Amino acid sequence: MMDRAQWIKTFAAELGVPSPSEDEVEFVLALAGEAAHASERSAAPLACWVAAQAGFSAREALEAARMVPGGAPGER
């Protein structure tokens, strides 16, 4: 079984895009956490998809998610 980094690298190659940097991984995981804690778990992957569709960087998407009312307390 591949670990996370190997799987993401292989998936990115399949899609013809670079795999995320360590910083980008951390921002994407934080975005997913923000969405899941502010709503329900299924919001996490969907928020990441929406951010990608919008062309936002992981950092920009996290900042935008933190502006959505009802977010996790103490994260503002």
MODELLER restraints for C-alpha pairs under 7 A, 6 or more apart:
rsr = mdl.restraints
at = mdl.atoms
rsr.add(forms.Gaussian(group=physical.xy_distance, feature=features.Distance(at['CA:8:A'], at['CA:19:A']), mean=6.55, stdev=0.5))
rsr.add(forms.Gaussian(group=physical.xy_distance, feature=features.Distance(at['CA:9:A'], at['CA:19:A']), mean=5.19, stdev=0.5))
rsr.add(forms.Gaussian(group=physical.xy_distance, feature=features.Distance(at['CA:12:A'], at['CA:18:A']), mean=5.90, stdev=0.5))
rsr.add(forms.Gaussian(group=physical.xy_distance, feature=features.Distance(at['CA:12:A'], at['CA:19:A']), mean=5.25, stdev=0.5))
rsr.add(forms.Gaussian(group=physical.xy_distance, feature=features.Distance(at['CA:24:A'], at['CA:58:A']), mean=5.93, stdev=0.5))
rsr.add(forms.Gaussian(group=physical.xy_distance, feature=features.Distance(at['CA:27:A'], at['CA:58:A']), mean=5.34, stdev=0.5))
rsr.add(forms.Gaussian(group=physical.xy_distance, feature=features.Distance(at['CA:27:A'], at['CA:59:A']), mean=5.63, stdev=0.5))
rsr.add(forms.Gaussian(group=physical.xy_distance, feature=features.Distance(at['CA:27:A'], at['CA:62:A']), mean=6.65, stdev=0.5))
rsr.add(forms.Gaussian(group=physical.xy_distance, feature=features.Distance(at['CA:28:A'], at['CA:58:A']), mean=5.43, stdev=0.5))
rsr.add(forms.Gaussian(group=physical.xy_distance, feature=features.Distance(at['CA:30:A'], at['CA:62:A']), mean=6.91, stdev=0.5))
rsr.add(forms.Gaussian(group=physical.xy_distance, feature=features.Distance(at['CA:31:A'], at['CA:61:A']), mean=6.93, stdev=0.5))
rsr.add(forms.Gaussian(group=physical.xy_distance, feature=features.Distance(at['CA:31:A'], at['CA:62:A']), mean=4.85, stdev=0.5))
rsr.add(forms.Gaussian(group=physical.xy_distance, feature=features.Distance(at['CA:31:A'], at['CA:65:A']), mean=6.90, stdev=0.5))
rsr.add(forms.Gaussian(group=physical.xy_distance, feature=features.Distance(at['CA:32:A'], at['CA:44:A']), mean=4.12, stdev=0.5))
rsr.add(forms.Gaussian(group=physical.xy_distance, feature=features.Distance(at['CA:32:A'], at['CA:45:A']), mean=6.42, stdev=0.5))
rsr.add(forms.Gaussian(group=physical.xy_distance, feature=features.Distance(at['CA:32:A'], at['CA:47:A']), mean=6.76, stdev=0.5))
rsr.add(forms.Gaussian(group=physical.xy_distance, feature=features.Distance(at['CA:32:A'], at['CA:48:A']), mean=6.63, stdev=0.5))
rsr.add(forms.Gaussian(group=physical.xy_distance, feature=features.Distance(at['CA:33:A'], at['CA:44:A']), mean=6.51, stdev=0.5))
rsr.add(forms.Gaussian(group=physical.xy_distance, feature=features.Distance(at['CA:34:A'], at['CA:65:A']), mean=6.91, stdev=0.5))
rsr.add(forms.Gaussian(group=physical.xy_distance, feature=features.Distance(at['CA:34:A'], at['CA:71:A']), mean=6.78, stdev=0.5))
rsr.add(forms.Gaussian(group=physical.xy_distance, feature=features.Distance(at['CA:34:A'], at['CA:72:A']), mean=6.50, stdev=0.5))
rsr.add(forms.Gaussian(group=physical.xy_distance, feature=features.Distance(at['CA:35:A'], at['CA:43:A']), mean=5.48, stdev=0.5))
rsr.add(forms.Gaussian(group=physical.xy_distance, feature=features.Distance(at['CA:35:A'], at['CA:44:A']), mean=5.04, stdev=0.5))
rsr.add(forms.Gaussian(group=physical.xy_distance, feature=features.Distance(at['CA:35:A'], at['CA:47:A']), mean=6.55, stdev=0.5))
rsr.add(forms.Gaussian(group=physical.xy_distance, feature=features.Distance(at['CA:36:A'], at['CA:42:A']), mean=6.81, stdev=0.5))
rsr.add(forms.Gaussian(group=physical.xy_distance, feature=features.Distance(at['CA:36:A'], at['CA:43:A']), mean=5.53, stdev=0.5))
rsr.add(forms.Gaussian(group=physical.xy_distance, feature=features.Distance(at['CA:36:A'], at['CA:44:A']), mean=5.07, stdev=0.5))
rsr.add(forms.Gaussian(group=physical.xy_distance, feature=features.Distance(at['CA:37:A'], at['CA:72:A']), mean=5.90, stdev=0.5))
rsr.add(forms.Gaussian(group=physical.xy_distance, feature=features.Distance(at['CA:38:A'], at['CA:70:A']), mean=5.87, stdev=0.5))
rsr.add(forms.Gaussian(group=physical.xy_distance, feature=features.Distance(at['CA:38:A'], at['CA:71:A']), mean=4.47, stdev=0.5))
rsr.add(forms.Gaussian(group=physical.xy_distance, feature=features.Distance(at['CA:38:A'], at['CA:72:A']), mean=5.29, stdev=0.5))
rsr.add(forms.Gaussian(group=physical.xy_distance, feature=features.Distance(at['CA:51:A'], at['CA:61:A']), mean=5.76, stdev=0.5))
rsr.add(forms.Gaussian(group=physical.xy_distance, feature=features.Distance(at['CA:66:A'], at['CA:76:A']), mean=6.36, stdev=0.5))
